[in-house]
Amino acid sequence: MKITVEKIDDINFIMSGTVENSVIEDKVNALKEQAAKESKNDEIKDDNFEQNAASQVFKEFIDEGIKEANLNIADILGQPALKKYEQQ
């Protein structure tokens, strides 16, 4: 995961970066394995594995960006948001 943090002013930052597709694929596989262990029947639905994996990766991305910028989580107002996402 590559992250760049740009300080706009005292309260605004822009985080940009790249996450390899393999990171999301690994998360999808881990979620499927966990679901298989927890499932009591043989049916496992693929419905939201990719979406859940992407959400986890985006959360990790934002957490890493906060660390990169040396921000105190207590000083953050509201929730960091994803403005643009391009899947390639």
C-alpha positions in Angstrom: 0.0 0.0 0.0 1.4 3.4 -1.0 0.1 6.5 0.7 0.8 10.2 0.2 -0.6 12.7 2.6 -0.9 16.4 1.5 -1.7 19.0 4.1 -4.0 21.6 2.7 -4.4 23.8 5.8 -4.5 23.3 9.5 -7.6 21.2 9.4 -7.7 19.6 5.9 -5.5 16.8 4.5 -5.7 14.8 1.3 -4.6 11.2 1.3 -3.9 9.6 -2.0 -2.3 6.3 -2.9 -2.4 2.9 -4.5 -3.6 -0.4 -3.1 -2.7 -3.5 -5.2 -5.7 -5.7 -6.2 -3.9 -8.6 -4.6 -4.4 -7.0 -1.2 -8.2 -7.0 -1.7 -8.1 -10.5 -3.2 -6.2 -11.8 -0.1 -8.9 -10.2 2.1 -11.6 -11.8 0.0 -10.0 -15.2 0.4 -9.6 -14.7 4.2 -13.2 -13.7 4.5 -14.3 -16.7 2.5 -12.2 -19.1 4.7 -13.6 -17.5 7.9 -17.2 -17.9 6.6 -16.6 -21.5 5.6 -15.4 -22.2 9.2 -18.4 -20.4 10.7 -21.0 -21.8 8.3 -23.0 -24.7 9.6 -24.2 -25.7 6.1 -22.2 -26.3 2.9 -23.6 -23.2 1.1 -21.5 -20.1 1.1 -22.8 -17.1 -0.7 -20.3 -14.8 -2.5 -22.6 -11.8 -2.1 -20.6 -9.3 -0.2 -17.1 -10.7 0.2 -15.4 -8.3 -2.2 -17.3 -5.3 -0.9 -16.4 -6.2 2.7 -12.8 -6.8 1.8 -12.6 -3.4 0.0 -14.1 -1.7 3.1 -11.5 -3.3 5.4 -8.7 -2.2 3.0 -10.0 1.3 2.8 -10.2 1.5 6.6 -6.6 0.3 6.8 -5.7 2.9 4.1 -7.2 5.7 6.1 -5.6 4.5 9.4 -2.2 4.4 7.7 -2.7 7.9 6.2 -3.5 9.2 9.7 -0.3 7.7 11.0 1.7 9.0 8.0 0.4 12.6 8.8 1.1 12.2 12.5 -2.4 13.1 13.3 -4.0 12.6 16.7 -7.3 10.6 16.2 -8.9 12.6 19.0 -8.3 15.8 16.9 -10.2 14.5 13.9 -13.7 15.9 13.5 -16.2 13.6 11.8 -15.3 10.6 9.7 -12.6 10.6 7.0 -14.3 9.9 3.6 -13.4 8.4 0.4 -13.8 11.0 -2.4 -12.6 9.0 -5.4 -12.0 5.3 -6.0 -10.8 3.7 -9.2 -10.6 0.0 -9.6 -8.1 -1.2 -12.2 
